[in-house]
Amino acid sequence: MKRITRQELDKTAARLEEIRLEEEQLRAKLLEQVQEFGSVPTHAEKSRRLYSDLYQFTVTQGTTIEIKDAEVIRIQQICPTDLFDQLFRPVTKFKLVDSATLILAGQLPTYAPRNLRTMFSRAVTIQETAPKLRIEKLECNTLIPAS
């Protein structure tokens, strides 16, 4: 392989940067279209899907949950076991029970610690993740659903 000049290296790097920026703009345009005009696929509430003649575009918006173990242990120490088990389940680390926020949003049992909601908010942080766009080429003989 022949060594290229510094100017050629600069030109190649600049072109790659142009391509990256163009891809970013195109993805943003597609993301916007799918979010605005896409439909929610069956059993995929956090996704939206849009079809073209050749491609299927899917945008998925997930969430990440951070659980602070030390705060959860404090809750565990003062909470009756049956209530704690409705909020968390131990798996090497604590995992949030799917219905935990519903439990805390409603009327707490009389035996719940008086500051449980405050402690829970210190123990758990819920953040939405950035939307992800997936583009898949459709097979020629695939029937495209009406959108």
Secondary structure in CASP SS format (residue, H / E / C, confidence):
PFRMAT SS
TARGET T0000
AUTHOR 0000-0000-0000
METHOD secondary structure of the structure
MODEL  1
M C 1.00
K C 1.00
R C 1.00
I C 1.00
T C 1.00
R H 1.00
Q H 1.00
E H 1.00
L H 1.00
D H 1.00
K H 1.00
T H 1.00
A H 1.00
A H 1.00
R H 1.00
L H 1.00
E H 1.00
E H 1.00
I H 1.00
R H 1.00
L H 1.00
E H 1.00
E H 1.00
E H 1.00
Q H 1.00
L H 1.00
R H 1.00
A H 1.00
K H 1.00
L H 1.00
L H 1.00
E H 1.00
Q H 1.00
V H 1.00
Q H 1.00
E H 1.00
F H 1.00
G C 1.00
S E 1.00
V C 1.00
P C 1.00
T C 1.00
H C 1.00
A C 1.00
E C 1.00
K C 1.00
S E 1.00
R E 1.00
R E 1.00
L E 1.00
Y E 1.00
S C 1.00
D C 1.00
L C 1.00
Y E 1.00
Q E 1.00
F E 1.00
T E 1.00
V E 1.00
T E 1.00
Q C 1.00
G C 1.00
T E 1.00
T E 1.00
I E 1.00
E E 1.00
I E 1.00
K C 1.00
D H 1.00
A H 1.00
E H 1.00
V H 1.00
I H 1.00
R H 1.00
I H 1.00
Q H 1.00
Q H 1.00
I H 1.00
C C 1.00
P C 1.00
T H 1.00
D H 1.00
L H 1.00
F H 1.00
D H 1.00
Q H 1.00
L H 1.00
F E 1.00
R E 1.00
P E 1.00
V C 1.00
T C 1.00
K C 1.00
F E 1.00
K E 1.00
L E 1.00
V C 1.00
D C 1.00
S C 1.00
A H 1.00
T H 1.00
L H 1.00
I H 1.00
L H 1.00
A H 1.00
G C 1.00
Q C 1.00
L C 1.00
P C 1.00
T C 1.00
Y C 1.00
A C 1.00
P C 1.00
R C 1.00
N C 1.00
L H 1.00
R H 1.00
T H 1.00
M H 1.00
F H 1.00
S H 1.00
R H 1.00
A H 1.00
V E 1.00
T E 1.00
I E 1.00
Q E 1.00
E E 1.00
T C 1.00
A C 1.00
P C 1.00
K E 1.00
L E 1.00
R E 1.00
I E 1.00
E E 1.00
K E 1.00
L C 1.00
E C 1.00
C C 1.00
N C 1.00
T C 1.00
L C 1.00
I C 1.00
P C 1.00
A C 1.00
S C 1.00
END
